[in-house]
Each structure stands twice: as structure tokens, then as C-alpha cells.
Amino acid sequence: MKNKIKIQRAIYDLTQDDLAKKIGVSRQTINTMESGKYVPSTVLALKLAKELKITVEELFQLEKHD
């Protein structure tokens, strides 16, 4: 699954740590999501989308092998 977390963070000038604190996770969680190693729960995906002012569908995209 691809995501636009890093791009959206840059738009709002947020560090991984800033975003993590806003949604109640660790910086490492943000890092592993951005690198595609971790797929968030529905609740976490919704929190991210809300914080980054983008829909979940815009933030996360399925790839052919998903």
C-alpha cells in the first residue's frame, strides 16, 4: 500500500515527531508507515487523514499486489 504521509507532512511543515504527538503515536510509527512497512488500523488512518486535512482514500492507495 502506498501513502502520501510524508508529502502531506511537508505541506504542513510537520516533523514525524510533530505528527506523532498530534495523533498519539510514536515517531517510529510514523516512520514505519511512511516507509510502507506498517499499515495502520482504520482508526489510525482516520486520525492521520483528519490531521493532514485529506481523505483516507487520498492518503492511502492500494497497489496491484495488495
C-alpha positions in Angstrom: 0.0 0.0 0.0 1.3 3.4 -1.0 0.7 6.5 1.1 1.3 10.3 0.9 2.0 10.9 4.6 5.5 12.3 4.0 4.2 14.7 1.3 1.3 15.9 3.4 3.6 16.4 6.4 5.8 18.6 4.3 2.8 20.7 3.2 2.0 21.5 6.8 5.7 21.7 7.8 5.4 18.9 10.4 8.2 16.6 11.5 7.5 13.0 12.1 7.6 13.7 15.8 5.1 16.6 15.5 2.6 14.5 13.6 3.1 11.6 16.0 2.3 13.7 19.0 -0.8 15.1 17.4 -2.3 11.7 16.8 -0.9 9.9 19.8 1.6 7.5 18.4 5.4 7.3 18.4 7.7 8.9 15.8 8.8 5.4 14.8 5.2 4.5 14.0 5.1 7.5 11.5 8.4 6.4 10.1 7.3 2.8 9.5 4.1 3.9 7.9 5.9 6.3 5.6 8.3 3.6 4.5 5.4 1.2 3.8 6.5 -1.3 6.5 3.3 -0.8 8.6 -0.3 -0.5 7.5 -2.3 1.5 10.1 -5.6 0.5 11.7 -8.7 2.1 10.4 -8.8 4.4 13.5 -5.2 5.5 13.0 -5.8 6.1 9.2 -8.8 8.3 10.0 -6.8 10.2 12.6 -4.0 10.8 10.1 -6.3 11.9 7.4 -8.1 14.3 9.7 -4.9 15.8 10.9 -3.5 16.1 7.4 -6.8 17.5 6.0 -7.1 14.9 3.3 -9.4 11.9 2.8 -8.2 8.4 3.7 -8.6 7.4 0.0 -6.3 10.3 -1.0 -3.8 9.5 1.8 -3.6 5.7 1.1 -3.7 3.9 -2.2 -3.8 0.2 -2.9 -1.1 -1.2 -5.2 -1.7 -4.1 -7.7 -0.3 -6.7 -5.3 -2.4 -5.6 -2.3 
